[in-house]
Amino acid sequence: MALRFGGKYSPTGEVQRDHAAAPPQQPANPFDSRRPVRAGARSNLLFAVPVIFAFQAFRADPAGLVFGLAATGFSLGAAWLTREGIRAQEAYDQRRVAKRPAFPRKIAGAVLTGLGLAAAGMMTTGAPLLAVVFGVIGTALHLGAFGLDPLRDKGAEGIDAFQTERVARAVDEAEAYLAAMKDAILRARDRALEARVDRFTAAARQLFRMVENDPGDLSAARKYMTVYLMGARDATVRFADLYAQNRDPKARGDYEALLADLETNFAGRTKALLANDANALDVEIQVLRERLEYETPKADRA
């Protein structure tokens, strides 16, 4: 807006700029709110193992076919559980207050890996002792490569358990809204819009981190984490379906304006919570100083 681009091949051969207008905003960095995904090549390679076992199973005798199909099923389940366990740990690591996964997926994946290799050992060698050795080695290697699942809650020390549970549920619900927005905007097939949603996601998660640091802020932020994000998700779904059909520039502009307003509101709420925390700290420090000034003469007299 208020900026006309020209150049060597333009009719005027120059760039005309409205100096009274505000400078254009810098484009959002699409990697600002993204982290490396650990559920990648290593876990995806596990899905190749069941294919190998299935291929070998149909080349074996009837007993070998049974063990081969068992190895295929165990290995497929191990690959899926391992990938889901890595994703669950990523979500756990990104939060300051988090509950441990209800089901230890990576540990279960290691056990299934061992069972799959034991069944494969029976298929190829027919020796139970060797099969057990293969299973134990496979389980140990799986645990060494992918580690254990988080086995205890994080950030719950010194915080009321009821408050921690409320915050965890609220953040889970808010993250689900953000994930739905991300999935919906992919249907628009526009990288710039995906980056814009990522920037809003980063602003929303700053608010989440504030609430996790101080569960008492949940009441002040709940409307943003539920009502506003629910509306943003619904608007994103409708916009993505419409924009994928007609590429309407007006709809795109309205949607970007909505995201800008939401990002401003979330950033403002985060700053307000931070200011409230700072004011509360100042009050506590002042009370402590007054208490020390009151107690010091008594100590001197003693």
N, C-alpha and C positions, 0 to 999 in steps of 0.2 A: 504494500500500500504506500502511495506517495513516492514510489521509486520506479523510474522507467529505465529499463536496461537497453543499451545500444552498443555500438561497437563498429568494427571495421565493415561489417556486412549489413548494418542497419540503415534505414533510409536517411537518418540524420548523421550517421557516422560518429556519434558521441553518446555519452551517458549523461542523462539529465537527472538531477537529484534535487528533491525538495529539502532544503536545509532546515526548514522549520519543523519538519516531521521528525519524530523520534527514530533513532536508528533501528534497523530491523533486528529482531531477536535471533540469537544464534540457534542453529538447528540442534535438536536434541541428539545426544550421543546414544545410539541404540544399544550400547553395551553398558550404560550407566547402572542399570538395575539387574544385570545378568551376572551369574556366577558360573564357573566351570561346572559342567554336569559330570559327576563321577559315574553315573549309571550309563556308561558309554561302551567303548570297545571291549573292555574286559568282560563285562557281564553279557554283552551281545554274543561274544565268542562261545559262551556256554551253550547257546542255542544250536551251535553246529554239532555238538557232541551227540544229541539224540538222533540226528540224521545219520551219523556214522554207525551208531548202534543199530538203528533200524535197517540200514543197508546190510550190515553183517548178519542180522537176525534171519533175514529171508534167504541167506545162503547157507544156513546151518541146518542140522538135523532137527526133528521135532522138539527134542528137549532143549536144544540150543535156541530154537525159535521162541520158546516160552521165556527163557532167561533173557534173550535179546530184547523182546518186547517189554519185559519188566525193566531192563536197563534203560530202554528208551523212555518209558513213562517216568521213572525216577529222575532221570537226567533232565527231562523237560520241566518237571515240577521244580527241580533244584534251580534251573536257570531262571524261571519266572519268580520264584521266591527271593532269589538273590537280588535280582534287579529291583523288585519292590522294596526289599530291605535297604538297599543303597539309597533309594529315593526317600524312604522314611527317615534315614539317618541324616540326609541333607536337610530336610525340613527341621529336624531336631537341632542340628548344628547352627542353623540360621537364626534360631530364636534364643532369647536370653532366659525365657521361662518356658519350659516344655516338659511334657510328660513322656515317660519312656514308652516305646511302642507296646501296644497290648499283646502282640504276638511276635516273638523273636524270629523274624523271617530269614535273616542270614544264617542263624544257627540251624534252623530247620533246613535251609538250603544245603548247608554242609552235611547234615545227616543224610539227606536224600542223595547228595553226590556220592557219599560213601556207599549207600545201598546200590546206587546205579553202577558204580565200578565193581562192587562185589558180584552183582548179577552178570556184568560183562565178563568178569573173571571166570564165573561158572560156565558162561557160554563158550569161551575160547579154550579154557584149560580143563574144566571139569573137576578141578581140585578145590575142595572147600577151604583148605588152609590158605592157599594162594588167594582165593577170593576174599577171605577175611583180611589178609594183608593189604590187598588192593583197596578195600573199603576204608581201612584205617588210614592208609597213606592219603587217599583222596580227601577224606574228611579233614585231616590235618593241613593239607595243602590249601584247601578251600578256606579254612579259618585263617591261615597265614596270609592268603591273598586278599581276602575281603574283610577280615576282622569280625569282631562280635557286634551284636546289636547293642544300643544303649540299654543298660540294665537298671538305671535309676532315673528319677526325675531330676531336672536341671533347674537351678535358680529358685528352688522352693525353700531354701534354708532361711529361717527367720521370718517367713511369710505365712500368714494364715492359710491353711490348706483349702478352706472354702473359697477365699479370694483367688488363690492360685488356680483353682478349678474353673472359676468364672472367667478369669482372663484367658485361660487356655481354650475354653469353648468359644469365647468371643473371637479370638484370633483365628481359630480354625474356621469359623464361619466366614470371617472377613477374607481369609486366604482363598476359600472356595469361590467367593464372588470374583476375586481378582483372576483366578484361574479360568473361570467361565468367560470373563471379558477377553482374556488372552486367546482362548480357543475360538471365540466368536469373531474376533477381528481378523483372524487368519483367513476367514472366508472372503474378506474384502480384497485379498490379494494385493495389498499395498504396503510396501516396506516402511514408508514414512508414517503411516497410521500405526503400524505395529510398534515403531519406535516411540510414537506419541503415547501410546498406551503403556509402554514400558516406563516412560518418564512419570506418568501419573501413578503407576504401581510403586515406583520408588518413593514418591511423596507419601503415599498411603502407608507404606511399611515403616516410614519414620514415625508416624503416629502410633503404629502398633508397638514399636520398640519403646516409646515413651510409656505406654500403658503397661507393658511388661516390666519396666523398671519401677513403676509405682502403680500397683493395682488399684489404689484409691482413685486414680484418674479415669477408671473405666466408665463410671457414671457420666462424666463429662464428655467422653468420646464415643459412647455407645451408639448415638444417633448416626455418627459418621461411619462407624464400622458395620452398621446394619442397614438403616434406611437409605443413606446416600449411596452406599456401595451396591445395594440391591437395585436402586434406580439406575445407577451407572451400568450395571450388568444388563438390565432389560433394554436400556437405550442402545447399548453396543450390539446386542443381538438383532434388534430391529434395523439399526443402521447397516450392519454388515450384510443382512439379507437384501436390503434395498440397494445398497451401493454396488453389490456384486452383479445386480441386474442392469442398472442404468447409468452407473458412474456419475450420478448427479453431483455437480460441484457445490450446489447450494446445500444439499444434505451433508456433504463433507464439511463445509464451513461451519454449519450449525453444530455438528458433532465435535469438531475441534474446539469450538467456543465452549461447549459443555465441559469438555475435558479441562480446558484452561480454568474455568470457574471452579470446578471440583478441586483441581490441584491447588488453586489459591486458597480455597476454604480449608483444605486439609493442612496446608502449610501454616495457615493462620492459627488453626486449632493447636497444632504442635507447638508453635511459639508461645501461645497462651498457656499451655500446660507447663512448658519450661519456665515461663515467668512466674507462674504460681508456685512451682517447686522452689525457685530461687527466693521468692518472698517468704515462703515457709521456712527455708533455711536461715534467712536473715532474722526472722522472729526467734527461732530456736537459739541462734548465736547470741542475740540480745538478751534473752532470758537467762542463758548460761552466764553471761558476763555480769548481769545484775546479781545473780545468785553468788558468784565468786566474790564480788565486791561486798556482799552482805556477810559472807562467811569468813572472809579474810580477817577483819578485826577481831572476831571471836577467837580465831586461832592464835592471833598475836597475844591476846590477853591470857590465853591458856598457857 
